[in-house]
Amino acid sequence: MAVKNRWVAIVSLAGLGLAAAWAYQAQRPSASAVAKPAAAPRATVVEAAAVARRALSDEVTAVGSLRSAESVVLRPEIAGRIAAIGFDEGQPVARGTVLVQFDAAIQQAELQRARAALALAQANYRRNQDLFERKFVSRRALDEAGASRKVAEAEAQVAQAQLTRMAVRAPFDGIVGIRNVSVGDYVKEGEALVNLEAIDTLKVDFRLPERYLDKLRTGQTVSLGVDALPERSFASTVVAIDPLIEAGNRAVVLRATLDNRERLLRPGMFARVRVTLAERADALVVPEQALMPTAEGSFVLRVEDGVARRTPVRTGVRVGTLVEIIDGLPEGAQVITAGQIKVRDGAPVSVVSAAAPSGQ
């Protein structure tokens, strides 16, 4: 009986030991439950470019129409029938060339009569002058003869002017257009005959907002382009600035001229004008993709020691894909150009490219 009780005590003690061991293991934290140190945040992959210096031109664009240096629609001063046409359509003519000749038979006869009357008046005056010197006529008779001579001279001049007006001449060197009349037509006073254009030099009139007025001056360079020759750019120069600001659109009108001796351009063409207001040889620029506009202004994300830093900037002109930086960034600083949306201020970044700004 004593032996049996001893085995019961041994088994009981063993059970208690096992239970205590199990409870201890249950209370111990597992290896997976042991706290691990927090991993560092991953760097966001971005593209960046360096702030560089470029030669920039402060430019403004406008539109306008080309005009002839001189342009006129020739019209007769008096009515008459066309006797001859002295030009070929679309061809150059020299100043003074008779372009349209009207039938002038009546005017020629009037001129001959006036000249005959003038010759008689001159002879009478000389005769009376000789008689006056010999005391055969009075001073009054001599004065009347002199007045008659002057009247005859005036009538001859009128007849000559009437004859001259029967010929329509080119007032300047130019190219004639397409005529609207033919030989034998009876033309009324003031009716259009043909247009004459001087196109070796062309004008272009355009408008700019009044805020640019203090930057405009005669002699400024103007670059001009037309749709007919998209690959060409034509240099011209501002020659006049209208002193009157247009009240309707608050714009100032400018006129520029350009050499057209090659005659590649024609009056009436639509022109795109680019005016150079100022030039800077060492402006700081960044790609326009780097700018992030907000209500308070623009900013960029600058890369410093692998971290993105939000940096406010003040911008200037835009030329092509480049934006001028007036204040906020030094030369050589790296700014993020792609991937900004995924980056916050102070976040680590990994730059995969650091290309300089491309050309204009």
Stockholm file with secondary structure:
# STOCKHOLM 1.0

chainA/1-360         MAVKNRWVAIVSLAGLGLAAAWAYQAQRPSASAVAKPAAAPRATVVEAAAVARRALSDEVTAVGSLRSAESVVLRPEIAGRIAAIGFDEGQPVARGTVLVQFDAAIQQAELQRARAALALAQANYRRNQDLFERKFVSRRALDEAGASRKVAEAEAQVAQAQLTRMAVRAPFDGIVGIRNVSVGDYVKEGEALVNLEAIDTLKVDFRLPERYLDKLRTGQTVSLGVDALPERSFASTVVAIDPLIEAGNRAVVLRATLDNRERLLRPGMFARVRVTLAERADALVVPEQALMPTAEGSFVLRVEDGVARRTPVRTGVRVGTLVEIIDGLPEGAQVITAGQIKVRDGAPVSVVSAAAPSGQ
#=GR chainA/1-360 SS CHHHHHHHHHHHHHHHHHHHHHHHHHHSCCGGGSCCCCCCCCCEEEEEEECEEEEEEEEEEEEEEEEEEEEEEECCSSCEEEEEECCCTTCEECTTCEEEEECCHHHHHHHHHHHHHHHHHHHHHHHHHHHHHTTSSCHHHHHHHHHHHHHHHHHHHHHHHHHHTTEEECSSSEEECCCSCCTTCEECTTCCCEEEEEEEEEEEEEEEEGGGGGGCCTTCEEEEEETTEEEEEEEEEEEEECSSCBTTTTEEEEEEEEECTTCCCCTTCEEEEEEEEEEEEEEEEEEGGGCEEETTEEEEEEEETTEEEEEECEEEEEETTEEEEEESCCTTCEEEEECGGGCCTTCBEEEEEEECCCCC
#=GC SS_cons         CHHHHHHHHHHHHHHHHHHHHHHHHHHSCCGGGSCCCCCCCCCEEEEEEECEEEEEEEEEEEEEEEEEEEEEEECCSSCEEEEEECCCTTCEECTTCEEEEECCHHHHHHHHHHHHHHHHHHHHHHHHHHHHHTTSSCHHHHHHHHHHHHHHHHHHHHHHHHHHTTEEECSSSEEECCCSCCTTCEECTTCCCEEEEEEEEEEEEEEEEGGGGGGCCTTCEEEEEETTEEEEEEEEEEEEECSSCBTTTTEEEEEEEEECTTCCCCTTCEEEEEEEEEEEEEEEEEEGGGCEEETTEEEEEEEETTEEEEEECEEEEEETTEEEEEESCCTTCEEEEECGGGCCTTCBEEEEEEECCCCC
//
